[in-house]
Amino acid sequence: MLRWRNRKQKSEKTQKQSLQEFDYQFIDDLKSVKISASLEENKDFLNEMFADCSDFVIREFYIERSAKAIFFFVDGLVNTQSANEAMKTLMVIEGKEYLIERILETSLPVTQTQQADNYADMLKSVLGGDVGLIVEGNTQCILMGIRGMEKRSIQEPETEAVIRGPREGFVENLRTNTSMVRRKLKTPRLKMKPMTIGRESNTSIVITYMEDIADPALVDEVLCRLEKIDIDAILETGYLEELIQDSAFSPFPQIQYTERPDMVAAALLQGRVGIIVDGTPFVLLVPFVFAEALHATEDYYERFQMMTLIRWLRYVLLVLSLLTPGLYVAFTTFHQDLLPTSLLLSVAASREAIPFPAVVEAFIMETTFEALREAGIRLPKTIGAAVSILGALVIGQAAVQAGIVSAPMVIVVSLTGIASFTIPRFNAAIAIRILRFPIMIAAAIFGLYGILICIMLLLGHLANLRSFGVPYLSPFGPISSNDMKDAMFRAPWWSLKERPSFMTLKDSTRQGDELSKEIKEQGGQRGMSIQHDNEDRGNVE
């Protein structure tokens, strides 16, 4: 008895020493801490780590009334019914199969299982929604993928609504998002590499690409940049976007984000790489060029003639959104002789009682318009749009009547705001809105010469930008005539036989040329060669 007590005291002392040495800051620090063969020691470790965590559950039970085991999981992240079924199956197991390997092979009614021999891998899975199982005498832990957390249902994305096209958008669940991409591309060539980033958040990330299309060097570069990230948490794709983009100080986006699975599938078929992050409905796509900022998903679902005209309209409105306030300031301040006489007299009469110069007037209205737009976003949806529209009308009319701004300036700011809304990519529209202000300042100081200087500096900056090695102005600079069919124009699908040539691809052929040759040879009138029954009857008669 005395020997047993001494052995027990020695065991308790060793256990306490282990608990004291079990010090860590982040989960990755636990790679070297192996799972103990002593179930009580593992249980004490878990209780120590998850002290004051009411959502962490440890359930102790017996396998065939002889071997101790524990189930542990985070309440709210797992399917408790499936967890109970697995536990019930283990309780009535026969044959004294206590080894982890035998349990995996014969007993568990779970399709997704894996093993872990250290606390780092075990905790990452359990905190991600898996259920852990440790059996007395084993140094391995079974991790069961029976997640059942609450998630938002699939809905139409609000930021990329379309008239014609799929109505489904990504949600905050990683596996739901990967399955939606897999439904679009049913091929084993679609690869999805998992990764975990964030010392505290341990956010799950999936890098997806088409193995037979994407350049391996691009995939390696994406993986390399992500692996170098050392941060406490990744809560949204915006964290990753700023950490892995090429030029951190450029206002222009070098990485695209989208809520639409069809857009991700189309980008992967172009040889691009997608980054899916758990906890957000937005997926990152790299590389990204400026021409794609003016492309909408619906461009490829409607007839090419109409979509080509709309693309031209977007380019025109892009220029108007960027330059209209600056041109107004330049014309009214320095270059009045360039305006028609009737227009000049009308503008001069409207500005006669205005106490501010044109640039101050422009800044007042632009700042007010941006404030109303921001207020419309932050307010509840039921009143946000009404407040922004009515606010613009009321404030604009009141400002004109009070003599603070002129009526032409209200028209200019309204036209500029409408033009900026036509840019499909919100982050690209933000860059244009930011650059509008320095252009107005340059126009107030140097007139049209200042605007030209700003345009030259802007084009030089865009020409110098790269997105994962791809020139940002592609296919305009360096120019590629073949890629113009899907940049400046929207060519018909039967003529888009090649993928973008400004990217290095393993396979650049999108489709065969048999159909396109037939359409060109017959002038698109293939129906003229079809013989109908009524014509045959006429010939017989």
matplotlib code that plots the C-alpha trace (Angstrom):
import matplotlib.pyplot as plt

x = [0.0, 2.8, 4.5, 1.2, 0.9, 4.4, 3.8, 0.6, 2.3, 5.1, 2.6, 0.7, 4.0, 4.9, 1.5, 1.7, 5.2, 3.8, 1.0, 3.4, 5.7, 2.6, 3.0, 2.2, 1.2, -0.2, -1.6, 1.3, 3.6, 2.0, 3.4, 6.0, 3.5, 2.4, -0.8, -0.2, -1.1, -2.7, -6.3, -6.4, -3.4, -4.9, -8.2, -6.3, -4.5, -7.8, -9.4, -6.5, -6.5, -10.2, -10.8, -13.6, -14.8, -18.5, -18.8, -16.1, -17.6, -15.7, -17.7, -16.1, -17.5, -16.4, -15.9, -17.3, -17.4, -13.7, -11.7, -12.0, -12.4, -13.3, -15.3, -14.5, -15.9, -17.1, -20.8, -22.5, -19.9, -20.8, -23.8, -24.6, -27.0, -24.2, -21.8, -24.3, -24.6, -20.9, -20.6, -23.4, -21.7, -18.5, -20.2, -21.5, -18.4, -17.4, -14.2, -12.2, -10.9, -9.4, -6.7, -7.3, -6.6, -9.2, -11.8, -11.3, -11.6, -14.6, -16.6, -17.1, -20.2, -18.4, -17.2, -14.6, -11.9, -8.3, -5.7, -3.4, -0.5, 0.1, -2.0, -1.5, -3.2, -5.8, -6.9, -7.0, -9.5, -11.6, -11.8, -12.7, -15.8, -14.5, -15.1, -12.1, -11.8, -9.0, -8.9, -6.9, -3.6, -3.4, -1.1, -3.3, -6.4, -9.3, -10.8, -14.3, -15.7, -19.3, -19.6, -23.1, -22.8, -25.5, -24.9, -26.6, -28.6, -27.4, -28.9, -28.3, -25.3, -26.2, -23.1, -23.2, -26.9, -27.7, -30.7, -29.7, -27.5, -27.2, -28.8, -26.5, -23.8, -21.1, -21.8, -19.6, -19.0, -15.8, -17.1, -20.3, -18.2, -15.9, -18.8, -20.4, -17.2, -17.0, -20.6, -19.5, -16.3, -16.9, -13.4, -10.5, -8.3, -9.8, -7.4, -8.1, -5.1, -5.9, -4.0, -4.3, -3.3, -3.6, -1.9, -5.1, -7.9, -6.4, -8.5, -8.9, -8.1, -8.3, -6.3, -8.1, -6.9, -7.2, -4.2, -4.2, -4.5, -2.9, 0.8, 2.6, 4.8, 1.7, 0.4, 3.7, 3.9, 0.5, 1.3, 4.7, 3.1, 0.4, 2.9, 4.9, 2.0, 2.5, -0.5, -2.7, -6.0, -7.5, -11.1, -11.9, -10.4, -9.4, -6.7, -5.1, -5.6, -3.5, -0.9, -0.2, -0.8, 2.2, 1.9, 0.7, 0.5, -1.4, -5.1, -5.9, -7.0, -4.6, -6.7, -10.3, -13.0, -16.3, -19.4, -20.4, -19.3, -19.8, -17.3, -14.8, -15.3, -14.8, -11.6, -10.2, -10.8, -8.7, -5.7, -6.2, -6.0, -8.8, -8.4, -11.4, -11.4, -13.6, -16.0, -16.5, -18.6, -15.9, -13.3, -10.1, -8.9, -5.3, -3.9, -6.2, -5.8, -7.5, -9.6, -11.5, -12.6, -15.0, -16.3, -19.5, -20.6, -23.7, -21.5, -21.1, -24.8, -26.4, -25.9, -22.4, -23.6, -25.3, -22.6, -19.9, -21.8, -22.3, -18.6, -17.8, -20.3, -18.5, -15.1, -16.7, -18.4, -15.1, -13.4, -16.3, -16.2, -12.5, -12.2, -15.6, -15.2, -11.6, -12.6, -15.4, -12.9, -10.3, -12.8, -14.5, -11.1, -8.6, -10.1, -13.4, -12.7, -13.1, -16.7, -19.5, -20.6, -24.2, -23.0, -20.3, -22.9, -25.2, -22.5, -21.3, -24.8, -25.3, -22.0, -22.4, -23.7, -21.4, -18.8, -16.4, -14.0, -15.0, -12.5, -14.0, -17.5, -16.5, -14.9, -18.1, -20.4, -18.1, -17.6, -21.3, -22.1, -19.6, -21.0, -24.5, -23.4, -21.6, -24.7, -26.9, -24.7, -24.6, -28.3, -30.9, -31.8, -35.4, -34.5, -30.9, -31.7, -34.5, -32.3, -29.4, -31.6, -33.8, -30.8, -29.0, -32.1, -32.9, -29.3, -28.5, -31.6, -31.1, -27.4, -28.3, -31.1, -28.8, -26.1, -23.4, -23.0, -24.2, -26.6, -24.0, -21.9, -24.8, -25.3, -21.5, -21.4, -24.6, -23.2, -20.0, -21.7, -23.9, -20.9, -19.0, -21.9, -21.5, -18.1, -18.9, -16.0, -16.6, -12.9, -12.0, -14.7, -13.2, -9.8, -11.5, -13.3, -10.1, -8.1, -10.9, -9.8, -6.1, -7.1, -9.4, -6.6, -4.2, -7.0, -7.4, -3.6, -2.6, -5.8, -5.9, -2.1, -2.5, -5.1, -2.8, 0.1, -2.2, -3.2, 0.4, 1.4, -1.7, -0.9, 2.7, 1.7, -0.7, 1.9, 4.3, 1.9, 2.0, -0.4, 1.5, 3.8, 1.1, 1.2, -1.8, -2.7, -2.9, -4.0, -3.7, -0.1, 1.7, -1.0, -2.4, -4.8, -6.1, -7.1, -8.9, -11.8, -12.6, -11.3, -12.4, -15.1, -17.1, -16.7, -19.2, -18.4, -17.7, -14.8, -13.2, -11.1, -8.0, -7.6, -5.9, -2.4, -1.1, -0.9, 1.4, -0.8, -0.3, -3.2, -4.3, -7.0, -10.5, -12.5, -12.2, -12.6, -15.0, -18.1, -16.6, -15.5, -19.0, -20.6, -18.2, -18.6, -22.4, -22.7, -24.5, -27.5, -27.3, -31.1, -31.4, -30.1, -32.8, -35.5, -39.0, -41.9, -44.2, -41.6, -41.3, -45.1, -45.1, -42.4, -44.4, -47.6]
y = [0.0, 2.4, 1.6, 2.3, 5.7, 6.7, 5.7, 7.8, 10.8, 10.5, 10.3, 13.4, 15.3, 14.4, 15.5, 18.8, 19.4, 18.6, 21.1, 23.8, 23.1, 23.1, 26.8, 28.2, 31.4, 30.2, 26.9, 26.3, 26.3, 22.9, 21.0, 19.4, 18.5, 14.9, 13.3, 11.3, 7.6, 8.6, 9.6, 11.5, 13.5, 14.5, 15.3, 17.6, 19.3, 20.0, 21.3, 23.5, 25.0, 25.5, 26.8, 29.3, 28.2, 27.2, 26.2, 23.5, 20.1, 17.0, 13.8, 10.8, 7.3, 3.7, 1.5, -2.0, -1.0, -1.4, 1.1, 4.8, 7.4, 11.0, 12.9, 16.7, 19.4, 23.0, 23.2, 25.0, 23.9, 20.2, 18.1, 16.8, 14.1, 12.5, 12.9, 11.0, 8.3, 7.8, 7.7, 5.2, 2.9, 3.0, 2.1, -1.1, -2.2, -5.8, -7.6, -5.4, -3.3, -0.4, 0.5, 3.6, 1.8, -0.9, 1.7, 3.6, 0.5, -1.2, 1.0, 4.7, 5.6, 8.7, 9.2, 11.9, 10.9, 11.7, 11.2, 13.5, 12.8, 16.4, 19.0, 21.6, 19.6, 18.3, 21.7, 23.3, 20.6, 20.7, 24.5, 24.3, 22.2, 18.6, 16.1, 14.7, 11.1, 10.0, 6.4, 5.2, 3.7, 5.4, 8.2, 9.1, 11.2, 10.5, 13.6, 13.2, 15.6, 16.0, 19.7, 21.2, 24.9, 27.4, 29.1, 31.6, 30.1, 30.7, 33.9, 36.2, 38.4, 42.0, 43.6, 41.8, 41.6, 40.6, 40.5, 37.3, 34.7, 32.5, 33.9, 32.1, 33.7, 32.6, 32.4, 32.4, 28.7, 27.4, 24.0, 25.4, 27.8, 25.1, 22.9, 25.7, 26.1, 22.3, 22.3, 24.6, 22.7, 19.0, 17.9, 16.4, 19.0, 21.6, 21.6, 23.0, 23.3, 23.9, 26.3, 27.9, 31.5, 33.5, 32.7, 33.3, 32.9, 29.8, 30.8, 28.0, 29.0, 27.1, 28.0, 26.8, 26.6, 24.5, 22.2, 21.8, 25.6, 27.7, 28.4, 26.5, 29.5, 31.6, 29.0, 28.8, 32.5, 32.7, 29.9, 31.6, 34.9, 33.4, 31.2, 34.3, 35.9, 36.1, 37.8, 37.2, 36.8, 36.8, 37.9, 38.8, 38.7, 42.4, 41.3, 39.0, 41.5, 44.2, 41.7, 40.0, 42.7, 43.9, 47.7, 48.5, 52.3, 52.3, 53.3, 50.8, 47.3, 44.6, 41.7, 41.1, 39.9, 38.5, 36.8, 34.9, 31.2, 31.6, 34.4, 32.3, 29.4, 31.7, 33.2, 29.7, 28.8, 31.8, 30.4, 32.6, 31.5, 31.8, 32.2, 31.1, 32.2, 30.7, 33.2, 35.6, 35.3, 37.0, 35.1, 36.7, 36.2, 36.8, 38.2, 41.2, 43.8, 47.2, 46.1, 43.6, 46.4, 47.4, 43.8, 42.6, 39.0, 39.7, 40.7, 37.1, 36.1, 38.7, 39.2, 40.4, 43.4, 45.1, 44.2, 45.7, 49.0, 48.9, 48.4, 51.4, 53.4, 52.3, 53.5, 56.9, 57.2, 56.2, 59.2, 61.5, 60.3, 61.0, 64.3, 66.2, 68.2, 69.1, 70.1, 72.4, 74.0, 74.5, 75.9, 78.3, 79.5, 79.7, 78.7, 80.5, 81.1, 77.4, 77.5, 78.5, 82.0, 81.1, 78.5, 80.8, 83.5, 81.0, 79.7, 83.3, 84.4, 81.4, 82.0, 85.7, 85.6, 82.7, 83.9, 81.0, 80.1, 77.2, 74.8, 75.5, 75.1, 71.7, 70.5, 71.5, 69.6, 66.5, 66.2, 66.5, 63.9, 61.5, 62.0, 61.3, 58.2, 56.9, 57.7, 55.8, 52.7, 52.8, 53.6, 50.7, 49.6, 50.6, 54.3, 54.5, 54.9, 57.4, 59.5, 59.7, 60.6, 63.1, 64.5, 65.2, 66.8, 68.9, 70.0, 70.7, 72.8, 74.6, 75.3, 76.8, 79.0, 80.1, 81.1, 78.7, 76.7, 77.3, 75.1, 74.0, 72.6, 70.6, 69.1, 68.3, 66.6, 64.6, 63.5, 62.5, 60.5, 58.7, 57.9, 56.4, 54.0, 52.4, 51.0, 47.3, 46.9, 48.8, 49.0, 50.4, 53.0, 54.0, 54.6, 56.9, 58.8, 59.4, 60.6, 63.1, 65.5, 65.9, 66.4, 69.3, 70.8, 70.6, 72.1, 75.0, 75.7, 75.0, 74.6, 72.1, 71.7, 70.4, 67.9, 66.7, 66.3, 64.3, 62.0, 61.4, 60.6, 58.3, 56.4, 56.1, 54.7, 52.2, 51.1, 50.5, 48.4, 44.6, 42.0, 38.9, 39.6, 40.6, 44.2, 46.0, 47.7, 44.4, 43.9, 47.7, 47.9, 45.8, 45.7, 42.4, 42.4, 38.9, 39.9, 43.1, 40.8, 40.5, 43.8, 46.7, 44.5, 41.5, 39.2, 36.4, 33.2, 31.2, 33.6, 33.5, 30.4, 31.4, 32.3, 35.6, 35.7, 38.2, 35.4, 32.4, 29.3, 25.6, 25.4, 28.5, 26.9, 27.4, 25.7, 24.2, 26.1, 23.8, 25.7, 29.1, 28.1, 26.8, 30.1, 32.2, 30.1, 30.2, 33.7, 32.7, 31.5, 27.8, 27.5, 28.2, 24.7, 22.9, 21.2, 21.4, 19.0, 21.6, 22.4, 18.7, 18.4, 21.4, 19.7, 16.4, 18.2]
z = [0.0, 0.9, -2.5, -4.3, -2.5, -3.3, -7.0, -7.0, -5.4, -7.9, -10.7, -9.5, -9.1, -12.7, -13.9, -12.2, -13.6, -17.1, -16.5, -15.5, -18.5, -20.7, -21.5, -24.9, -26.6, -29.9, -31.1, -33.5, -30.4, -29.4, -32.4, -30.1, -27.4, -28.1, -27.0, -23.9, -23.5, -20.1, -20.6, -17.3, -18.2, -21.6, -19.8, -17.3, -20.2, -22.0, -18.8, -18.1, -21.6, -21.8, -18.3, -18.2, -21.7, -21.2, -24.9, -24.7, -23.8, -22.5, -22.3, -20.5, -21.2, -21.4, -24.5, -23.7, -20.0, -19.6, -21.6, -20.8, -23.5, -23.9, -26.5, -26.7, -29.0, -29.1, -28.6, -31.5, -34.1, -34.4, -35.3, -31.8, -33.1, -35.2, -32.2, -30.0, -32.6, -32.8, -29.0, -28.7, -31.3, -29.4, -26.1, -27.4, -29.4, -29.0, -29.2, -26.9, -29.8, -28.0, -30.6, -32.6, -35.9, -35.2, -34.1, -37.4, -39.4, -37.8, -35.5, -36.3, -38.4, -39.7, -43.2, -42.6, -40.0, -39.5, -36.8, -34.9, -32.6, -31.2, -29.6, -32.4, -35.1, -32.7, -31.4, -34.9, -36.0, -32.8, -32.8, -36.4, -35.7, -35.5, -32.7, -30.9, -29.4, -27.2, -25.8, -22.8, -23.8, -27.3, -28.3, -31.3, -31.4, -33.8, -35.3, -36.8, -39.3, -38.2, -38.2, -37.9, -37.2, -38.2, -41.5, -43.8, -46.7, -50.2, -51.6, -54.6, -54.0, -53.3, -54.6, -58.0, -59.0, -62.6, -64.8, -66.5, -64.8, -61.7, -58.5, -56.1, -54.1, -51.7, -47.9, -44.8, -44.7, -46.4, -47.5, -48.9, -51.0, -52.3, -53.2, -55.2, -57.2, -57.7, -59.0, -61.8, -62.7, -62.3, -63.0, -60.9, -62.6, -60.2, -57.3, -53.8, -51.5, -47.8, -45.6, -42.1, -41.4, -38.2, -34.9, -32.9, -35.5, -37.3, -40.3, -42.9, -46.4, -49.7, -52.8, -55.9, -59.5, -62.7, -62.8, -66.6, -67.2, -64.5, -64.6, -61.8, -61.2, -60.4, -58.0, -56.2, -55.9, -54.4, -51.9, -51.1, -50.3, -48.1, -46.2, -45.3, -43.5, -39.8, -38.2, -35.2, -37.1, -40.6, -40.3, -43.9, -47.4, -47.1, -44.7, -47.3, -50.1, -48.4, -47.3, -50.7, -53.3, -55.3, -54.7, -51.2, -51.8, -55.0, -54.9, -57.6, -56.7, -57.9, -56.6, -57.6, -55.1, -56.0, -54.4, -57.5, -58.0, -61.8, -61.9, -59.9, -62.3, -65.3, -63.8, -63.0, -66.7, -67.7, -65.6, -62.6, -59.0, -56.4, -52.6, -50.5, -46.9, -44.2, -42.6, -45.5, -48.7, -50.8, -52.9, -54.1, -57.7, -58.9, -61.1, -61.8, -64.6, -65.0, -68.0, -65.9, -63.6, -66.4, -67.0, -65.4, -65.1, -67.2, -70.2, -71.1, -70.7, -73.1, -76.8, -77.7, -79.8, -76.8, -74.3, -76.6, -76.7, -72.9, -72.5, -74.6, -72.6, -69.4, -70.7, -71.6, -68.2, -66.5, -68.1, -67.2, -63.6, -63.3, -65.2, -65.3, -62.0, -63.0, -66.5, -65.1, -62.7, -65.5, -68.0, -65.6, -64.1, -67.0, -70.3, -70.6, -74.3, -75.0, -74.1, -76.5, -75.9, -74.9, -72.5, -71.1, -70.4, -68.8, -66.5, -65.7, -64.8, -62.5, -60.7, -60.4, -56.8, -55.7, -53.1, -53.6, -56.5, -58.7, -57.0, -53.5, -54.9, -56.4, -53.2, -51.2, -53.5, -54.0, -50.2, -49.6, -52.3, -50.8, -47.3, -48.6, -50.4, -47.2, -45.2, -47.6, -47.1, -43.3, -42.8, -42.7, -46.2, -45.9, -45.5, -46.8, -50.4, -49.7, -47.4, -49.9, -52.9, -51.0, -49.2, -52.5, -54.0, -50.9, -50.1, -53.8, -54.3, -51.0, -51.7, -55.1, -53.7, -50.9, -53.4, -52.0, -55.2, -58.7, -60.7, -63.3, -60.4, -59.1, -62.6, -62.9, -59.5, -60.2, -63.6, -62.0, -59.3, -61.8, -64.0, -61.0, -60.3, -63.7, -62.9, -62.0, -59.5, -56.3, -55.3, -58.8, -58.4, -55.1, -56.7, -59.3, -56.6, -54.7, -57.7, -58.6, -55.9, -56.8, -60.4, -59.3, -57.3, -60.4, -62.6, -60.2, -60.2, -63.8, -65.8, -68.5, -68.3, -64.8, -65.9, -68.6, -66.1, -63.8, -66.7, -67.7, -64.1, -63.8, -67.0, -65.9, -62.6, -64.2, -66.7, -63.8, -61.8, -61.7, -60.4, -59.6, -62.5, -65.1, -66.4, -65.0, -68.3, -70.2, -72.9, -73.8, -72.7, -73.9, -76.6, -77.7, -80.6, -79.9, -76.3, -77.5, -78.5, -74.8, -73.5, -75.6, -77.2, -76.2, -79.1, -79.7, -77.9, -81.0, -81.8, -78.4, -79.1, -77.1, -73.4, -72.5, -73.9, -71.4, -68.9, -69.0, -69.3, -69.7, -72.1, -74.0, -76.2, -75.0, -77.7, -81.1, -84.4, -86.3, -85.2, -85.9, -89.4, -90.1, -88.9, -91.0, -94.1, -93.9, -92.8, -89.7, -91.8, -91.1, -91.0, -94.7, -95.6, -93.6, -95.6, -94.1, -94.6, -96.2, -98.9, -99.7, -100.0, -102.5, -104.6, -104.7, -105.7]

ax = plt.figure().add_subplot(projection="3d")
ax.plot(x, y, z, "-o")
ax.set_aspect("equal")
plt.show()
